[in-house]
Amino acid sequence: MTATRITWDRASAPRTRTRRSTTTRAPKGDFQAPSARGTWPAFWLTGVDQMEGSSGSPGPSASTYYRARNVYVGRSRA
């Protein structure tokens, strides 16, 4: 997976310009969050929007789960 650095302020979830699929059960990715004073560095992991019904359908009728293992949140200082 690749991403493009967003150079303007955004108060929403960034999305890829093209759909990304994987055939492995363990996709990996890196991201950078702002760490300047007054910012809230956050990273949300979301599934496809259709799970929430954004495609015009009501979404799944049964429970839907997103699971993560080996999630590490750290900080590096220069």
C-alpha positions, 0 to 999 in steps of 0.5 A: 500500500502507498499513500500520498502526503496531504499538504493541507488541513483536513478534518476527515479521514484520508482515502486512497484515490484508487481501491486497494485490495490485498490477497494476504491476511496481514497487510502492512502500512506506515503512516505519519501523524502531526506532532506539533503543539495543538494538533491531535495525532490520530489514526483510524483503521476503517473497513470498506465504506459499504460496511456502514451503508454509504453505498446506498444500501443499509450495510450488513444485517449481522454484526461486523467486526474489525480486528487488529493484532500486534498493533504498536503505537510509538514515538520517535524523537529526532 
